[in-house]
Amino acid sequence: MKKKATVHRKKTHKTSKKRRRFRILKWLIILLLLGAALIGAFVYSVYIGLWGKLPDYTELRNIRNAEASELYSEDGELLGKYFIENRTNVNFGHISPNAINALIATEDVRFYEHHGFDKISMLRVIFKTLLLGDRSSGGGSTISQQLAKNLYPREEHQVTFMPVIKLKEILTAHRLEQLYTKDEVLTLYLNTVSFGERTFGIESAARKYFSTSASDLTIPQAATLIGMLKGPSRYNPRLNPERALQRRNTVINQMVKYDMLQDSAGERLKQEVLGLDYRPENHYSGLAPYLREKIRQDAGRILNEYNAKHGTGYNLYTDGLRLTTTLDANMQRYAETATAVYMKKLQNDFYTHWGKKEPWQNTPRVLEQAIKTSPVYLSLKNQGLGEKEIMQAMNQKKPMVIYSAYQGETKVVMSSIDSLKHYLKILHPGLIAVEPHTGKVKAWVGGLDYKYFQYDQIEAPRQVGSVFKPVVYSAAIHYGARLDAYYKNEQKTYKEYDNWTPRNSDNDYTGYYTLKGALSKSINTVAVEVLLQTGIENTLVHAHNLGIHSELPQYPSLALGVADIPLSEMIKPYMAFANNGKLTQPYYLAEIKDKDGKILYQAPQAEFQEVLPAEEAHIMSNILSAVIEEGTGRRLKSNYGLVNELAGKTGTTQNQADGWFIGYNPRIVVGVRVGANNMNIHFNSTSLGQGANTALPIFGLFMQACLKDADYAYWERLTFPYVSIPQEKDLETPVFKEKMNLFDRIGNKKMEKRSLAHPQDTVTKKEKKGLFRKIGNLFRKKEK
C-alpha cells in the first residue's frame, strides 16, 4: 500500500508541475498578446495623432526650407546673402559623390536597403531606451529619421516621451520615403542639416569652410563636413581643428570599412591637412557690406510693394531670391584694397601729427559730448549712479575688443573713456565709382569696417570744399564767361556780406588768372568773383540742373564749397562733364528674381537728360585735366605714375575737416572723401589735411589697380573729346599773368552774350558800361 501511495503522489506532483507550467505559459502568451496589443494601440495612438499631429503627405510633399537670398555682382560673383538661416538649396546632381559616400558610410550604411527605418537599429534603440533608460541611445536613426527630426525638431525632453518621439520620427521617415526617391531624401537631408555658425545645408557649408561648392568637395573636405554632423560645434574645423581632423579621419575609416575607399587611399587622405579656407558669410564681412545693407533696405521696400500689388508673399530672408547689383567685383576689390592700404598710412600720419596732444584740446566739449552720449554712460546713469561714480566706472580698465587702424579687430585692455578717445581720432573714408554713360555704380566703399562703423560715408552730407568749384565755373561758362579773360587774384572784403573776406590757402594774392588757371590752382578769391559775376541765383539753378539737390547757401561762400552735400550727389556734375553734358541717375540694384527665375524687379532703363551743352562739358573736362597736369591733382602723375588722360578736382574743407577728390576719365567717375566723424577732429596742417594728401592717393591706388586689369587696361588709351577750334584757342591762352598793363585791362572782356540751353535758366541783369566808364574804373582806389 505504501508503494502504491508513493507512486500516486509522484504522478500527482508531475501533473501539478505540468499544470503550473501550462499556466505560466498561458500567462506569458497572454502577456505577450497584451503587450503586443498595447504596443499596437500605442503605435496606433501615435499614428492617429493622439500624441501630437504627424505631418501628412500633403505637408511632406511641400517641404520648403528657408533659403537665403543671394546678391551677385554684375559679373556673377556672390557678394553676400540675406537670411535667417544661411542656406542655399542644391539638387542631387550638384552634390559631390564624396559627400554622399561619406554620409552613408558614417550615418546609415543600409540606407538603400530599408524603407525609412532600420529594424536592427530600431530594436537596439528601443531596448536601450525602454529597458536600460539610456537617453543617449543614438546611432539607430536612419538618414530618413534624422531628416524627419531636422524638419520637425523635438520638443519633448522627458525620458517617458522618447518612445513617442522615436516612433513619430519613424512614421514620418516612412512617409518621406513613400513620397521621395532615395536620392531626393539625401538631397533634402543635406540641404536641411546644420553645420554650425548659423549655416545650414552642404552648399553653404562648403562655401563657408572651404570656399568651394558642394559639387567640388574633395574626399577630405566632404569627410570634414559630414564629420561635423555628430556635433557641429564640437567638430567645427575653425574652432576645434584637431578634434575636427580626428573626426574627419574617422569618417574616412568608415568609407574604407564599407569599401568606398581602398585602404591605401584612405591612409594617404588621412595624412592631408584640414586645408580650411574659411570665408565667413555674415552681414558685415565680404565685399561691399555698406552697399549690401543699402540694397537690403531697398529690396525690402520693393518686395513689399510687389506683394501688395500682386497678392504674393515674397520674403527676402527665406525665399532664396537672386538679386543682381551693378557692381564689378574686381573693381570693388580694388577700391576696398586701395582704401584700406592708404588709410593705415594716413591714420598713422594723424597719430604722429598730434603726438601726445589730443585733437580736441581746444574744444574739450567734443570729448565731453562723446562721453555723455555713449551707451556706457547712459546705461550707468539709468542704473541711478551719480556723475562721480559713472566716471570712476568708465575709467576702469577692462578687456575689450576694438577696431585698430593697424590690425583691424584686436583685443586690448583699456577703459571706456580711452575707447571713446580712440574712436574719436579715427579717420573715415568713402569711395564711389560710377559709369557716367550708364549710371551703373561699379564700386561702393562706405567706410573702414562695417562691423564697427555702420554709418555710410558715401551718404553723409559733408562740407564739399573746392570740389564744388567746377559747378561754379561751369555756371559761369554757361552764362557767358570768356575763357581767355583774366581775373585778378586779390583779397577783398565784401561789405554787403557782413564784411566777409575770403582768403587763399597759401595766402598768395598776386597776379591774374584765367578760369582754367584759377580752377586748376584752386584760387579762392577768383572763385568768389566768378560766382558773383555769374550771379548766385543763376549758379544755384545751374547746380540743380547738374544734379545737386541739397540745400545750397545763397552767399558768396558757396563758391568755396561751404554747402553740405553727400558724396553720392557731389559726383553727378562730374558725370555730366564726363558724358558730353548728359546726366543719368546712378543706380546699383539691377534686378531681383525669385528662385524659379521670375523677374520681380528690374531697374528702369537709364534716362539721360542733357543738362549741359556737349561743348561746355568738353571745356570743363579740358579745364579739369589741367588740375591733374599742373594743378592740385598733379600727384597722380608724379606719385602714382598715371599718364593716362584724367580730369578731376581736389577739395579741402574748413580747418581741413574733410579732404575730397573727384576724378574721372570718359568711362568712370570716382569720388573719394576722407574725414573724422566729428568735424572738430582734423589735421592742423594744410599740407597733411588737404584733399590732395587725404583723398587723392586713394584714387591713385584704385586707378593703378584698375589699369593693371585686362578689363580696364584700355582706359590708358582714352582721351576726352576735343573742343571747337575757337574755344581751344581761348583755352590755350596763358593761364597766369603776373601783371596786366592798361591796354590788357581795357581788352579784358569777361562776359559775352550767349543764348541759353535751358528755358528754366535765368540771367542776372548787369549794368552796361561804356568804354570811358571802364577806363575810369581802372583809376579808382581799390577798396580795402
C-alpha positions, 0 to 999 in steps of 0.5 A: 500500500505504501508503494502504491501511495508513493507512486500516486503522489509522484504522478500527482506532483508531475501533473501539478508541475505540468499544470503550473507550467501550462499556466505560466505559459498561458500567462506569458502568451497572454502577456505577450498578446497584451503587450503586443496589443498595447504596443499596437494601440500605442503605435496606433495612438501615435499614428492617429495623432493622439500624441501630437499631429504627424505631418501628412503627405500633403505637408511632406510633399511641400517641404520648403526650407528657408533659403537665403537670398543671394546678391551677385555682382554684375559679373556673377560673383556672390557678394553676400546673402540675406537670411535667417538661416544661411542656406542655399538649396542644391539638387542631387546632381550638384552634390559631390559623390564624396559627400554622399559616400561619406554620409552613408558610410558614417550615418546609415550604411543600409540606407538603400536597403530599408524603407525609412527605418532600420529594424536592427537599429530600431530594436537596439534603440528601443531596448536601450531606451525602454529597458536600460533608460539610456537617453543617449541611445543614438546611432539607430536613426536612419538618414530618413529619421534624422531628416524627419527630426531636422524638419520637425525638431523635438520638443519633448525632453522627458525620458517617458516621451522618447518612445513617442518621439522615436516612433513619430520620427519613424512614421514620418521617415516612412512617409518621406520615403513613400513620397521621395526617391532615395536620392531626393531624401539625401538631397533634402537631408543635406540641404536641411542639416546644420553645420554650425555658425548659423549655416545650414545645408552642404552648399553653404557649408562648403562655401563657408569652410572651404570656399568651394561648392558642394559639387567640388568637395574633395574626399577630405573636405566632404569627410570634414563636413559630414564629420561635423554632423555628430556635433557641429560645434564640437567638430567645427574645423575653425574652432576645434581643428584637431578634434575636427581632423580626428573626426574627419579621419574617422569618417574616412575609416568608415568609407574604407570599412564599407569599401568606398575607399581602398585602404591605401587611399584612405591612409594617404587622405588621412595624412592631408591637412584640414586645408580650411579656407574659411570665408565667413558669410555674415552681414558685415564681412565680404565685399561691399557690406555698406552697399549690401545693407543699402540694397537690403533696405531697398529690396525690402521696400520693393518686395513689399510693394510687389506683394501688395500689388500682386497678392504674393508673399515674397520674403527676402530672408527665406525665399532664396531670391537672386538679386543682381547689383551693378557692381564689378567685383574686381573693381570693388576689390580694388577700391576696398584694397586701395582704401584700406592700404592708404588709410593705415598710412594716413591714420598713422600720419594723424597719430604722429601729427598730434603726438601726445596732444589730443585733437580736441584740446581746444574744444574739450566739449567734443570729448565731453559730448562723446562721453555723455552720449555713449551707451556706457554712460547712459546705461550707468546713469539709468542704473541711478549712479551719480556723475562721480561714480559713472566716471570712476566706472568708465575709467576702469580698465577692462578687456575689450575688443576694438577696431585698430587702424593697424590690425583691424579687430584686436583685443586690448585692455583699456577703459571706456573713456580711452575707447571713446578717445580712440574712436574719436581720432579715427579717420573715415573714408568713402569711395564711389565709382560710377559709369557716367554713360550708364549710371551703373555704380561699379564700386561702393566703399562706405567706410573702414569696417562695417562691423564697427562703423555702420554709418555710410560715408558715401551718404553723409552730407559733408562740407564739399570744399573746392570740389564744388568749384567746377559747378561754379565755373561751369555756371559761369561758362554757361552764362557767358564767361570768356575763357581767355579773360583774366581775373585778378587774384586779390583779397577783398572784403565784401561789405554787403556780406557782413564784411566777409573776406575770403582768403587763399590757402597759401595766402598768395594774392598776386597776379591774374588768372584765367578760369582754367588757371584759377580752377586748376590752382584752386584760387579762392578769391577768383572763385568768389568773383566768378560766382558773383559775376555769374550771379548766385541765383543763376549758379544755384539753378545751374547746380540743380540742373547738374544734379545737386539737390541739397540745400545750397547757401545763397552767399558768396561762400558757396563758391568755396564749397561751404554747402553740405552735400553727400558724396553720392550727389557731389559726383553727378556734375562730374558725370555730366562733364564726363558724358558730353553734358548728359546726366543719368541717375546712378543706380546699383540694384539691377534686378531681383528674381525669385528662385524659379527665375521670375523677374520681380524687379528690374531697374528702369532703363537709364534716362539721360537728360542733357543738362549741359551743352556737349561743348561746355562739358568738353571745356570743363573736362579740358579745364579739369585735366589741367588740375591733374597736369599742373594743378592740385591733382598733379600727384597722380602723375608724379606719385602714382605714375598715371599718364593716362588722360584724367580730369578731376578736382581736389577739395579741402574743407574748413580747418581741413575737416574733410579732404575730397577728390573727384576724378574721372576719365570718359568711362568712370567717375570716382569720388573719394572723401576722407574725414573724422566723424566729428568735424572738430577732429582734423589735421592742423596742417594744410599740407597733411589735411588737404584733399590732395594728401587725404583723398587723392592717393586713394584714387591713385591706388584704385586707378593703378589697380584698375589699369593693371586689369585686362578689363580696364587696361584700355582706359590708358588709351582714352582721351576726352573729346576735343573742343571747337577750334575757337574755344581751344584757342581761348583755352590755350591762352596763358593761364597766369599773368603776373601783371596786366598793363592798361591796354590788357585791362581795357581788352579784358572782356569777361562776359559775352552774350550767349543764348541759353540751353535751358528755358528754366535758366535765368540771367542776372541783369548787369549794368552796361558800361561804356568804354570811358566808364571802364577806363575810369574804373581802372583809376579808382582806389581799390577798396580795402 
